[in-house]
Amino acid sequence: MRATFEDGQPIAGVSVLLNGAESGQTDSTGQLFLDTPAGQHVLRLNLDAGEGRVSKAEQRIEMGTESQTVTVKLPRPVRMLTPLEVTTSMVHLAWERSEEPHFREYKVYAHHYSPAFDETTGTLIHVGTDASRTDFQLSGVYLGGSPLVSAGKTLYFRVFVLKDDGSLAGSSVLQVKTPSWSNEPHFTRFYRLSIERQFAGARPIHGVAHDGSALWLLYRQEVGGYYDNDKLTLVRLDPVTRAVLAEIPFEDYLVPQGLAWDGASLWVNFDNKLVRINASTGELEQSFMATSLGMSVTWTGSHLLRTNGAARATKLEQVDPATGASSWGFTNPFSEYGSHSNKGIAYRSGEVWLTDRVAQSGIAIIDDSGTHVGFVEGSFSFPHMTFMDGKLVGVSESSQVYILNIQQSE
């Protein structure tokens, strides 16, 4: 038998299987001599063209008693080219044009975690029957409920050329890393955090706030079943000595999720309601319903901002403290990630700091217009945060309280 490309160029090093059994490789002239009895046989040819490129063909042959030469024509593999554009939600792929005279189609496959894949294990993302069209924009494709293309993701791609006879040739694997953030080239806030000190909460902490001179911690002690009121306590602490300065006990069957100080009162955020409490008397001053799955809350000087724990929620909820009216204006930067779940939030002049429980560790920063202006690297994903005298106070899932210095970085 003889292996060639369509233009007649012989191919050396083609592995040949006869009826599923390895039978050797073609020589420099593209030939391999096979001792085959009369009858029907199946030839499978596999070429390793280097750089991960392959070419495959299968052909059924009918052999008589006389010797004969069978020529199998393999397709030439093409190469993936540098993507034309890569964003947090789109990859514009490109590849070499196939010159196969019996071209049938391109098939582009992707893999979301491994470069070791082929046409049987990859995810088919594109089929193109025009040989001259050698690009494809990948976006809006979901895998397991999450977008295939999202921020900070490494993806792998291959393009296969198919001929009319079913033979195919696969390109090398192209690795693509999407940007961590779409607006990263325009970031203007660059900080790093360092731990100054830390201490443990006396009980599970469900919120933290700073009133200008002391810290407030929201403690919860679970009691009975779901609809039985739990014991909740607002505790005012000296941030240096940790001495208890005041306590406000109250009860609710809902689990609190965040605490904010508006300059005069404390706001307790629950799953689907907000409660304002007088910090001096402990009296409940106001209560209204809110969007469910509120995860944390902060005060901006005029409004309350809440994060939402719904799967892949993209917006922050802005709440009018007088009426409870809400709007969904700001986009949470973590929504650029395929899997995310909003978590902590804290505000200081001109900056909203945000964390996420799924997407990645660290803190995203947006400004008062909702523009993503920075990201603080680190292993911090606090569910509750507040600012205190130029420092960040973060509470971990295990109710550890961290006092962190905020420093400018390059």
N, C-alpha and C positions, 0 to 999 in steps of 0.2 A: 504494500500500500504506500501511498505518497500523500504527504500533507503540504498544502500550499495556502497562500492567501489568494484572493480573487484575481489578482494580477499575475498569478503564476509563480510568485516568489516562493521557493521552497522554505519550509520551516523546520529547523533543527530542534531537538529536545522536546518534541511532543510526546507525552506519555499516552500509550495506547492500551486500551482494555478490549479484549476480544471475549465477548459473551460474559463480561464481568470479571475476567481474569487478566491480571497484569501481563502484558506481552512485550514490554520493552519501550524504548524511545526511538524516535526517528533520528537518522544520521544527518550530516551536513547537507545532504541533497534532499532532505525531507522524506527519505524512504525508510521503510522497515519491512523486512521480509517475514511473512507469517506462513506457518504451515497449517492450512485449514482444510478440513475435509469438505466434500461437496455438501451443499445444502445452504440453509439460511443462517446468517450470523449477524450479530450486532457489534459494531465498532463504536467505541467511545473514545474521543480524543480530548486531552486536556493540555493546554499550553500555559506554562508559567512565563509570562512575558517580562517579568521584573517589575519592581516598584509596586508589587501587589496587583498588577494587571494580569488578567487571565483571559483565555479564549477556550470555548468548549463547543463540541459538536458531537452529534450522534447520527450514525448512518447504518441502515440495514442493507446487507449485501447478500446476493445469491451467488454462491460459488459452484462452479462445475468441476469437471475432472481435470481440465487444463488450467495451467497457471494463468493468472491475469493480474493486471494492475488496477487498483482502485484508488482514485484520487478523491480526497476529502478536503474541501475548501473551508478554512476557518475564517471568521471575521476578525478584523484588526481592532484591538481595544483602543479607546480614546482616553484622554487624560482630563481629569477635573482641573479647571483653572481657578485662579484666585477669585473669590466671590466679588461680584460687582458692587454689592453693598451688604452690610451686616448691621442690624439694629437690635434692640431688645425684643422686638416682636416679629422680625422679618429677616430672612436670608435670601439674597438674590444670587442664585447659583449660575455658573457658566461652565461649559466644557467644550472640548475640541469637536469640530464637525466630523461626522463619519462620511467616508467616501465609498462606502459599500454600494455596489450597483444593485444588489438585491436587498437593500435596506427595508426593514419593516417598521421599526420603532425604537425610540429611546425609552428606557425605564430607569427612573431615578429612585434610589432607596436611601433610607436614613436609619441611623441607630442612635439612641439617646444616651448610651453609656459605654459601648464597646466598639473599638475599631475592627474587631474580628467578626465580620458578618458578610453574607453573600445574598443572592437573590431569594434564598429560602428563609433567611433569618432576619433580614432587614424589613423595615416598614416602607411599603411602596407609596411614594408621595407624588409621582408624576409619570404620565405616559405621553410621549410626543411622537406623532407620526410624520412630522415634517423634518426632514434631515437637516434643513438649513436653520431651523430654530434650535439654538443651542444654549438657551438660558431658561430659568424658571424662578419665579418669586415664591418662596415658601412662607406662608403665614396662614393663621386660622385653622391649622390642622391640630386636632386634639388626640392625645394618647392617654388612655386611662383616666379621662376626665380633666386632664391638664393640657395646656398648649404645648406642642412639641418645641416651639421656639419661644423662649422667654429670657429674662435677664440672667446674666452670670452663668450661662449654660454652655457645656461643651457637647457638640454634636458631630456626627460622622456621616459622610455621604459617599455614594458611589453611583456612577451611571453605567448602565449596560446597553450595548448595541445588539439588537436582535435582527436576524435575517429572516427571509421568507421561509427558509427550511427549518427554522426553530433554533439554529445555532446562535450562540451569543458570546459576547466579549465584555468583560467587566473592567472598569477603570481601577486605578489605585484609589485608596481611601483618602478623602479630604477631611481634615479636622477643622472645625470652625468653633471659635469661642465668641459668644455674644457679649456685648458690653455689660458691665455691672449695672449701669444706670444710663438712661437715655440723655440726661442733661449733664452728665459728668464733665464734659469739656467746659461747661460754664459754671462750675461750682465756685463759690466765693467764700465758703465757710470751711476752715480746716482746723480741726481740734484733735487733741488726744486726751485721754482720761488716765488718771493715776489714783489709786486708792490711798486716801489719807488715813481712814480708819473705818472700822465696821463693828457692828454689834448685832446680837440676835434679838428678835422680838420676843416678848413674854408669852405671846399667844400668836396664832396665825394672823398675819397682817393682810388687810384687804384694801389698803389705801394709805397714802402719805401726803401731807401738805405742810407748807411753811407759812406762818402768819406774820413774818417779818422779824420775829425774835425767837420763836420756839417752833419745834416740830409737833405736828399732830399725826398720830398713828391710829388707824381704825382696826380694832381687834374684833375677832368673831369667835364665839364659843358655841359650837353646834349643840342643839338640845333636841331630843326626841326625833320625830319623823319629819317628813318634808314640810308639812303644813304647820308644824309647831314652831312658834317663834324662837329664834336663836337669840342668845345674849350678845349684844353688840356694845362696844365701848370705844368712845373717842378719848384718847389719852394725849394730853399735852406734855411734851418732854423738853427739858433743857437739853439742847443738842450736844453740849460738852459733857456735863455731869450725868446726863440721862435721868436726872431727878424728875419725878412725876409732879407736875405743876397743877394739873387739873384733870378731872375725869368726868365724862358725860355718858352715863349708861342709857341704852334704849334697846328696843326689841323689834325684830322683823323676821318673817319666815323666808324672805328672799335673801339671796347671798349678795352682799355688797361687792361692788367692783369699781373701786376708785374713790378718791377724795380730792376736793379742791377748795381753796381759800379765795374768796372774792374781795378781800379787803375788809370785810366786816363779819361775814358768816362762813360757815362750812357747808359745802355741798357734798352729799353722799350719793354716789351713783349706784343704782341697782340694775339688774338685767333690763327692766322695762319701766323704770321710774327714776325721778330725781327728787331728792329731799334736801331742803335748806334748814340748817339748825343754827340757832343763836349760840355763838361760842361762849358767851358769858353766862347765860341762863340755862342753856341746854334745851330750850323750848323749840319745838318744830314750827318754823316760820312759814314754810311753803312746801307744797308737794304737788307734782303733776306727773302724768304718764309720759313715757318717752319710748322711742323705738327700741324693740327688744334686742337682746344680745349686746348691750352696751358693755364694753370691756374695761374702759377707764375714762377719766374725765380730767380736764384742766380748765383754768380760767384765763381768758385772753385780755381782760380789762373791760370788756363789754359783753362778751358772750361766753357760754360754756362750749367746749369742744369735746366730743366723745368719739372714741374709737369703737368700731363695730366688729364683733366676733363671728359674724356670718362667714361661711366658707367663701373665700376669695372676694370679700367685700372690698370695694375700691375707693369709697368715699368716706370722708370724715363728716360727722353730723355736727352742725352748728346750732345751738339752742339759745333762744332768747330767754334770759332769766326771769323776765317779768310775765311772759305769756306762755312759755313752753313751746312756742312755735319753732319748728326746726327746718333746716335746709341742708342740702348736701352739696356744698361748693367745692371743697378741697379734695384733690385726689391723693390718696396715700401712696407714696413712692414704692412701697413694697408690692403694690398691685402689679408691678412690672414682672414680678416673679410668678412662675406658673402655679406654685403652691404657696399660699400665704394666709396668715390669720392675724389680724390687727391685735395689738397688745397694749403696751404702755404709751402714755402721752404726757408731755410737760411743756409749759410755755414760759418763755422770757421775752423781753422786748425784741420784736422783729423775728423771732424764731420759734417754731413748733418742733419739738424733738419727739420722734416716734420709734417704737420698737415693734418687732413681729415675732410670733412664737414658732413660725415654720420656715419662712423664707431664708433667713440667715441672721447670724449674730451681728450686733452693731446697732447704731442709731442713725436714722435718716433725719435730715433737717429740711423743713420748708419755711419760706418766709411768710409775711403777712398777706401776700397775694396768692399764696399756694404754690409758688415756684419751688422746685426742689433745688436747694442751694448747697447742700453738703451732706457728708456722711462721716460718722465717727467710727473708725475701725475698732474692733475689740470683741471680747467674748461676752459682752453685756447684752441681755435681752430682758430687761426689767419689766415686769407687768405693771409696776407702779413707780412713778418718778415725780420729783419736784425740784425746784431750784432753791438754794439757800445761800445767800451772801456770796454769789458768784460761783458756788459749787453745785454739783449735781448730787441729789440724794436718790438712790435707787434701791428698791426693795425686790429681792429675788423671790422665786417661787417657794423657796424654803424659809421665807420670812427673815432673811439676813438683810440688815440695813447697811448700805455702803455710802460713805461720804467720799465723793470723788472730786479731785481738783481738775479743772478744765484749763487746758493750756493750748495756746496757738501752735499749729504745726505747719510745716511747709506744704 
